[in-house]
Amino acid sequence: MTLRKTSLVWIAMGTTGLLSIPLLLMATTNAVNWKVGDFLIGGAILFSAGILFDIMLQSIRRLSHRIVIGLLIVAVTALIWAELAVGLIENLLTGSLR
């Protein structure tokens, strides 16, 4: 099982496309204030999730398993993103989420 070059290109383009959203928002509003490190970490998270998704598609044949594992990848990615953005899990554990 190897990653195809075209897969890596599509994953990189998708990551760039998603990261262009906060970049464009930073140019139009003061509500979004990302630093270079935020873009690097966000890119690493999204690119890693894309690679995991591609590996999953190559190695798992049953549709039901693909759906479950795909949803798991999306859920874990979203939880990591939310934790880094606002400390969601920490706030839930300490009861300080408002």
N, C-alpha and C positions, 0 to 999 in steps of 0.2 A: 504494500500500500504506500503509494507516494503521492505527494501533492503535485498536481499538474500546474505548469506555468500559467495557463489560462485561468485556472482557479485562483491562484495567488493574485493575478492582475485584477480579477473581479472583486476579490475580497478587499484588496487595497483601494479600488475605486469606490466600493461601498463604504469603507471606513472613512475615506476622504470626503465623500458626499455627506455622510452623517455629521462629520466634524465641521463641515462648512456651515451647518445651521447655527451653532453658537457663534461662529466667526462673523456671520452676517448679522446676527442679532446684536453682537457687540458694536457693530458699526451704526446700528439704528437706535439702540436704546441703552440706558445706563443700568438696566436690570440684570444684564449678563456681564460678568467681569471675570473672564477666565485668564489665567496666566499660561505661559508656555508649558509649564509642568502639567497643568490640567489637560491640555491638548495631547501631550505625550502619554499620560496615563490613560486618558480616554481612548486614544488610538490603540494603545496596547490591549486594553480590554476588548474593544470591538474587533480588532484584528485577530486576537486569540479566539474569541467566540466564533468568528467566521471560519478559522482553520479547524476548530473542533467540529463545527457543523459540516464542513466539507469531508473531513475524515469519517464522520458518522455516516454521511450519505454514501461513501465508497465502501464501507465495511458492513453495513447493516442492510439487509434486503427486505425484511418484512415491514410493510407500511405501518402497521400498528406500533412496532418498536421504534421506527423512525419518528413517528409523531410524538411518542412519549419522551424519547431522548432529546428530540428537538425542542420540545417545550421545557424540558429540564435545563437545557443549555440557555434558553432565553430567560428562564426564571432566575437561574444563578447569576447570569450576567446583569439582569435588572437589580437583583439584591446587592451585588457588589457595587454597582453604579450608585444606587440609593444610599448605601452605607458611606461611600466616599463623599457623596454630595452633601448629605445632611445628617449623617450618623443615625440612620433610621433604626438599626438594630440596637445600638446603644441607648437611644431614646426610648425605645419600647421596653428594654430591660430595666431602665431606671424610672420609667413612668413619666418622663418629662416631655413627651410628644404632645404638642398642642395643635 
